[in-house]
């Protein structure tokens, strides 16, 4: 028998970040591009963009920093707040998984 759980972060009762959003942020960190991150995850650019905008709206801070154009094209990176949010989510997920693991190990 297994026990499962889902982790998400809310602020003032509004959804901020779940597993899918964390995957978007991780992919942005890896590819330095919302477009490449969305493509890698098999989702539309629009969906990824709207998810990020929603996080920023609820949190009231910038989660990503965008630079346009140039020879090498634009790039997107996580802000300090974006990195902290992703780390917080990953820590919460790890704590939950370890707690559940300790139940099933008994």
C-alpha positions in Angstrom: 0.0 0.0 0.0 1.2 3.5 -0.8 0.2 7.0 0.4 0.5 9.8 -2.1 0.2 13.6 -1.9 0.4 16.6 -4.0 2.2 19.7 -3.0 1.3 23.3 -4.1 2.0 26.7 -2.8 -0.8 29.3 -2.1 -0.7 32.9 -1.1 -3.8 34.4 0.6 -5.8 31.4 -0.6 -4.7 31.8 -4.3 -2.7 29.1 -6.2 0.9 30.2 -6.8 2.9 27.1 -7.8 2.3 23.4 -8.2 4.3 20.6 -9.9 3.7 21.8 -13.4 4.7 25.4 -12.6 7.8 24.1 -10.8 8.7 22.2 -14.0 8.2 25.4 -16.1 10.5 27.3 -13.7 13.2 24.5 -13.8 13.0 24.4 -17.6 13.4 28.2 -17.9 16.4 28.0 -15.6 17.9 25.2 -17.8 17.1 26.7 -21.3 17.1 30.4 -20.5 14.0 30.7 -22.7 10.2 30.4 -22.1 9.7 29.2 -25.6 12.4 26.5 -25.3 11.1 25.5 -21.9 7.5 25.2 -23.1 8.6 23.1 -26.1 10.7 20.8 -24.0 7.8 20.2 -21.6 5.3 19.7 -24.5 3.1 22.7 -23.7 2.3 25.9 -25.5 4.3 29.0 -25.1 1.1 30.8 -24.3 0.3 28.4 -21.4 3.8 28.8 -19.9 3.7 32.6 -20.3 0.2 32.9 -18.7 1.3 30.6 -15.8 4.3 32.8 -15.1 2.2 36.0 -15.3 -0.3 34.5 -12.9 2.5 33.7 -10.4 3.8 37.2 -10.7 0.3 38.7 -10.2 -0.4 36.7 -7.1 3.0 37.1 -5.6 3.4 40.7 -6.5 7.0 40.3 -7.6 8.8 39.4 -10.8 9.6 35.7 -11.1 11.4 35.9 -14.4 13.6 38.6 -16.1 13.2 38.8 -19.8 15.7 40.3 -22.3 14.7 40.7 -25.9 16.4 40.2 -29.2 20.0 40.8 -30.1 22.3 38.6 -32.2 21.7 35.6 -30.0 18.0 36.2 -29.5 16.2 36.9 -26.3 16.6 35.1 -23.0 14.7 34.6 -19.8 16.1 33.9 -16.4 14.7 33.4 -13.0 14.9 36.3 -10.6 16.1 35.9 -7.1 12.5 35.7 -6.0 11.8 33.1 -8.7 14.7 30.9 -7.5 13.6 31.2 -3.9 10.0 30.2 -4.9 11.3 27.1 -6.8 13.6 26.1 -3.9 10.7 26.6 -1.4 8.5 24.3 -3.5 11.2 21.7 -3.9 11.9 21.7 -0.2 8.2 21.3 0.7 7.9 18.5 -1.8 10.9 16.7 -0.4 9.6 17.1 3.2 6.2 15.6 2.2 7.8 12.7 0.3 10.1 11.9 3.2 7.2 12.0 5.6 5.2 9.6 3.5 8.2 7.3 2.9 8.6 7.0 6.7 5.0 5.8 6.9 5.3 3.2 4.2 8.7 2.0 5.5 7.1 0.8 8.8 
